[in-house]
Amino acid sequence: DLVIATPQKIIDNKISSKYQFWLDVSHSDWVKTDTGPLYNAWVFQADWTKDEYTVEDDIFLARQKTARILRKLLLLAEKAFLTRQELKTSAALRIISLAKQM
């Protein structure tokens, strides 16, 4: 079977597979942040002790969240293949074809 899904959907639905192909891992969408103009989940945590939320806090916490997402993905696959932005459509189709053969 070939499943095409976002990392979050794979985690939410616990879709385990022999292989995962992570496309465009150099894109900023792989780094997740929980902040918005009127919402910041981190400062509402019981263990938040700082008086203010800084850019450094945002970077640190985004990296921590991204690391947890990647760990969960890796636990659901035997092997992961990563690609960068330079991957062209024809190469993506070759990867899908290869995945079908595995």
SULPE-V774215 format. One record per residue. N is the residue number from 0. RES is the residue in three letters. SS is DSSP state (hx for helix, st for strand, lp for the rest). PSI is psi as a letter, one per 40 degrees, with the letter a starting at -180 (999 if undefined). Layout:
n=(N;N)
res=(RES;RES)
ss=(SS;SS)
psi=(PSI;PSI)
This chain:
n=(0;1;2;3;4;5;6;7;8;9;10;11;12;13;14;15;16;17;18;19;20;21;22;23;24;25;26;27;28;29;30;31;32;33;34;35;36;37;38;39;40;41;42;43;44;45;46;47;48;49;50;51;52;53;54;55;56;57;58;59;60;61;62;63;64;65;66;67;68;69;70;71;72;73;74;75;76;77;78;79;80;81;82;83;84;85;86;87;88;89;90;91;92;93;94;95;96;97;98;99;100;101)
res=(ASP;LEU;VAL;ILE;ALA;THR;PRO;GLN;LYS;ILE;ILE;ASP;ASN;LYS;ILE;SER;SER;LYS;TYR;GLN;PHE;TRP;LEU;ASP;VAL;SER;HIS;SER;ASP;TRP;VAL;LYS;THR;ASP;THR;GLY;PRO;LEU;TYR;ASN;ALA;TRP;VAL;PHE;GLN;ALA;ASP;TRP;THR;LYS;ASP;GLU;TYR;THR;VAL;GLU;ASP;ASP;ILE;PHE;LEU;ALA;ARG;GLN;LYS;THR;ALA;ARG;ILE;LEU;ARG;LYS;LEU;LEU;LEU;LEU;ALA;GLU;LYS;ALA;PHE;LEU;THR;ARG;GLN;GLU;LEU;LYS;THR;SER;ALA;ALA;LEU;ARG;ILE;ILE;SER;LEU;ALA;LYS;GLN;MET)
ss=(lp;lp;lp;lp;lp;lp;hx;hx;hx;hx;hx;hx;lp;lp;lp;lp;st;st;st;st;st;st;lp;lp;lp;lp;lp;hx;hx;hx;lp;lp;lp;lp;st;st;lp;lp;st;st;hx;hx;hx;hx;lp;lp;lp;lp;lp;lp;lp;lp;lp;lp;hx;hx;hx;hx;hx;hx;hx;hx;hx;hx;hx;hx;hx;hx;hx;hx;hx;hx;hx;hx;hx;lp;st;st;st;st;st;st;lp;lp;lp;lp;lp;lp;hx;hx;hx;hx;hx;hx;hx;hx;hx;hx;hx;hx;hx;lp)
psi=(i;h;h;h;i;i;d;d;d;d;d;d;e;f;h;i;i;d;i;i;h;h;i;f;e;e;i;e;e;d;h;h;i;f;i;i;d;e;h;h;d;d;e;e;i;d;e;h;e;i;d;i;h;i;d;d;d;d;d;d;d;d;d;d;d;d;d;d;d;d;d;d;d;d;e;e;i;d;i;h;h;i;i;i;d;e;h;i;d;d;d;d;d;d;d;d;d;d;d;d;e;999)
